């Protein structure tokens, strides 16, 4: 293994470090950990580097008389929602801009899952107030989960915003903007039982042009006791399969090489065609998307363990272009904790699911989410989590200590009785265990050849490409004298690795 940590990136925490030793990295890791709460939204592979990313229109902004600026925070679903919002606004005469100074409308798409996220957004709204003072005609709005949860505080108590729009009410944005423009506060946070935005073609964020999010369902029915999502995003409803396939085909024709199917609980996708009552399950949808073209990669996120069926696993086996990576959040290795969390499975059941995935997909990467210090957690419960971590041998995990969120079942039923010092110590032990497993996972890849989808230049060296394997591992390799370009596939032999990156050469 290489001990050069110059390019180390611990995914999910956004730690990019220079010349750090293992000890120093863990010290910085611990500093980051202290302010983290459970990441309970749909995409547990949340990209910390994208937090606060501003939308940039692909259209010529000069053709628009009015401009909007939108920042996005949280999970992949929020970024996908911002693309829907952009489509609605552009259709109604607003052009997107990354220059906040010229914006007539400033929006912030919010995450309400972590306290840290809410604090970040409140700070940002305070900064927007300065712009509004300089230009009173500017409208400021909050979108997404935080809008639904904190509408009264944002509008009346803190007077930070002009409009508040929940995740199911984006179609009403034009009317709400018009109302806010007359000096009235505009609010719509009603949750819907049928809204999927399936007929709206998202305007893509300014990204790499290679991978795109495609929302296939919204809401969640699982009611995990620690999670606020069912209260901020409503009940599950699946988008019609025809519009999903049309969107994926359109993306492929525009040059995209990867689609990521999104949902709060993507495997529970279930759509009935009203014309003939034919049913489309997630496995069936996955197969239809994979059949668009063999060169189009298909990913999905996130899976609840109870819903990833053999039908789904066999579909992944059948198609080479369905990525061999499953994010399977366990949250705890203790059956007692899982029952309190209302996860609907036991430790033994989850272990059997891991065994099934390994049997059918031996080369599949498995990643997870783990919460340390949930209500009443004992040392024995904690040891159960550590032992399950070792059993599952996750390639990567997203690890947090528990922080109570208002409105959840846990907040109403249980006492948050594990002290912060104990939470942080247990979390550090989980981090240390995962560190070893990730190291072993990367070491096993050395000497193997992987098909890598090139996403662009390496951030550290323009003479190198950066891409991902089917298993969702980042690979950096020299361009050499080959005529590859962004969006191409390259066969890369792994020669070395850092903690977060495989290093290889084209073969």
Steps between C-alpha positions, in 0.01 A plus 500: 500500500609855437546715808478822299185673622546805277174426317301350786127561489272345758175482308196630683700731725668716241846473655767584246836491672861576419787287628299361789609201701244234598490646851453855376222395265309334780547809714348713228235234447405526867475878475260461207302232681411712801248708309339226293156358536334208317481546126160352441405622155487288191850524370740388768781565257446868555779703342619745763699689237172595325331647806394855417559449129330764286302415190633626167265509204603336175283755319621845402412709805506816289165405345329523842394829656487347849750269665490248782781366716456168683731323742444135593581314821446145621449181306490418131121538499535868589739556211258319268215716633700815423511386138119473500474847655733638233280354225188659650666840542657507154161421348366804687761751387780461755853418389739324734818676611797426723544874563288566805547876463281516188231263623139618538413179685728320747404147601660253736400132479533366850564188703338458841660170600802630685514787745828609343330532162229722644757723670692534173184602316397751767843661474467514123156662524647766726757573230221528243339766718792731418426464128134570561581815694706623205223405256159485671337360188687172529288207620651234727343156529557173681423169327501139614486318830598787728230713340231253605635459853586859592259713297371704796844580639643601165209720397375658819756470779823555308355678197778364281300404194216605269381158391509147639436209267489133597630216281156415359402858409755608238236524227347792692826700499394747226183597691685516832769724348235732359331517840827566682578774251202699631646501851309205640660191647444196280481147640415156364630203694212261435606141452353306210398137455560503126754769401808353325585779247509221243391730215769762566829460316767613749751762390833342592727660754840610377669164558743276314252415224568130556277396792146620572244449775158365402233511769272195484298537821443734792416467867546216748269263688755337728467721808843426647483651846806724455400642160311817410464423127140362508394826667682731256458309173177310556385152403648288223380548143666367187549690178358346182747268328449651154627845604798349683606302194448801274720714725776236511492456121518877453802522729678224310430672166647820645826322581452397862659166585348436843162543663440477874146394589395683814237448765467528876465121488574416141438124517139550604422657162164360384289649223165386362419605145150650525420399140550125540578458871839347411753526782860616476725403791843645567671195352294535182578872475869435562504250214324734260746781572795261458364398159517857364863439401778274633731802531264684735589429861214473748532569872234535767471635853398431769381152599316400813618146585145364511431605139806382309358174372649205313323636193708817526822306566446269203439804279832650611670168420340490155624838374864606497402867481307492829768604746620245750454720804224482760460750780327302777463708818506287816497786758585259787622145548283443805157342458377689806610832348351409162166436666510839676594659168202325335725359227278189458786247488735329744876468508479143375261588218731777380802268510309250286429778248874578485567129441247494216658802327848348534378168358336653193735796451845410634658812348235737632603790721281540810489823697293601802385760752562458872372702795688492829335577832131466421262516797582247778790349303723290729859383459366161398288662227808689385708181486227344288541784252877456488468126443241546225730751332771233494255240369368716217847631406361821357711675241393832648260626766342831593530523876331746735405534861132533580349845535133535579290668231176674603181333386639149460358195675821465702471858624146430621556154646858467623749688710825597329694357795843412360740779595697682231840376616382138472341565160823647364714221644276229351493680169878519493520125561264442206708735285819315591344164413371629166841653425653154520228345283529772231875453495459125452241555226732728303794263550299216344455711186873535435598298195144484365376668182180707514290675239508865603258767376706817455327795668766765438844620593645416839458800729865479596662444161364576153732235358286238676144380452251440780220248467301233683474126490168318492553455876495881539868528593693803379799422278774744395735407216741670254358605163816389319491503120153351476220685322241469774257777584247572774215250476712219360557165667859392569643172624717589798728273702519598867857540624464681830255697710452768757215480748238644271645445154626212288807577288557322172610503137322438170550151356 
